[in-house]
Amino acid sequence: MKVMGSAILVFEAIVLGLSIPISVVVYDVDKALTLWSTFLLMVLCILAVGGVRHDKRAAITTGIVVQAIIIAVGIWVRPLLFPGILFLLIWGLAYVMNNKVDEAKAARENL
């Protein structure tokens, strides 16, 4: 979960940065609101990589909190809502896959 969670958060920061022109040009959201909210969320994603590096429980909690904050901001800046929901689903998939990998490692050790 550590490596996968870090990668997810870094890719999410990149996708959020790419949503800035869409917010300003297509959805006509206020430029200052878009820039500040998106840059702060990008910084949050990068800082959350440090929280993911600890244990599994802290990684899961950190990821869920970050996704919830991005979805909440997406209510005001509409183009951020889709990446927030999409990465929440990816985060859930990473959790499920991590559990399967842990089970496979445990089964391999018991051989």
C-alpha positions in Angstrom: 0.0 0.0 0.0 2.9 2.3 0.6 4.3 2.4 -2.9 0.9 2.1 -4.6 -0.6 4.8 -2.4 2.3 7.2 -3.1 2.0 6.7 -6.8 -1.8 7.3 -6.7 -1.3 10.6 -4.8 1.4 11.8 -7.1 -0.7 11.0 -10.2 -3.6 12.7 -8.6 -1.6 15.9 -8.0 -0.7 15.9 -11.7 -4.3 15.3 -12.8 -5.5 18.2 -10.5 -2.9 20.5 -12.1 -4.2 19.5 -15.5 -7.7 20.4 -14.5 -6.9 24.1 -14.0 -7.3 25.1 -17.7 -10.5 23.1 -17.9 -11.9 24.9 -14.8 -11.1 28.4 -16.1 -11.8 28.1 -19.8 -14.6 25.5 -20.2 -16.4 25.9 -16.9 -15.7 29.6 -16.4 -14.9 29.2 -12.7 -13.2 32.2 -11.0 -9.5 32.1 -11.9 -8.3 32.9 -8.4 -10.5 30.3 -6.8 -9.4 27.7 -9.2 -5.7 28.4 -8.8 -5.7 28.6 -5.1 -7.9 25.6 -4.5 -6.1 23.4 -7.0 -2.6 24.4 -5.9 -3.5 23.8 -2.3 -4.9 20.4 -3.1 -1.8 19.5 -5.1 0.4 20.4 -2.2 -1.9 18.3 0.1 -1.5 15.3 -2.2 2.3 15.7 -2.2 2.4 16.1 1.6 0.1 13.1 2.0 2.7 10.9 0.3 4.6 11.2 3.6 1.6 10.0 5.5 1.3 7.0 3.2 4.9 5.9 3.9 4.1 4.9 7.5 2.0 1.8 8.3 -0.9 0.4 6.4 -3.6 1.8 8.6 -2.2 5.4 8.4 -1.9 5.0 4.6 -5.5 4.1 4.2 -6.7 6.8 6.5 -4.6 9.4 4.8 -5.8 8.5 1.4 -9.4 8.5 2.4 -9.1 11.9 4.1 -7.4 13.4 1.0 -10.0 12.0 -1.3 -12.8 13.4 0.9 -11.3 16.9 0.9 -10.9 16.8 -2.9 -14.5 15.8 -3.4 -15.6 18.5 -0.9 -13.7 21.1 -2.8 -15.1 19.7 -6.0 -18.6 20.8 -5.0 -17.4 24.4 -5.5 -14.9 23.9 -8.3 -16.9 21.4 -10.4 -14.0 20.0 -12.6 -12.3 18.7 -9.4 -15.3 16.5 -8.5 -14.7 13.9 -11.2 -11.0 13.3 -10.5 -11.8 13.2 -6.7 -14.4 10.4 -7.3 -12.2 8.6 -9.8 -9.2 8.5 -7.5 -11.4 7.5 -4.6 -12.4 4.4 -6.6 -8.8 3.8 -7.5 -7.9 4.1 -3.9 -10.5 1.5 -3.0 -9.2 -0.8 -5.8 -5.6 -0.4 -4.4 -6.9 -1.4 -0.9 -8.5 -4.5 -2.3 -5.5 -5.5 -4.4 -3.2 -4.9 -1.4 -5.3 -7.3 0.7 -5.0 -9.9 -2.0 -1.2 -9.4 -2.2 -0.9 -9.8 1.6 -2.9 -13.0 1.5 -0.8 -14.4 -1.3 2.4 -13.5 0.6 1.1 -15.2 3.7 0.1 -18.3 1.8 3.6 -18.4 0.2 5.3 -18.2 3.5 3.3 -21.1 4.9 4.5 -23.4 2.2 
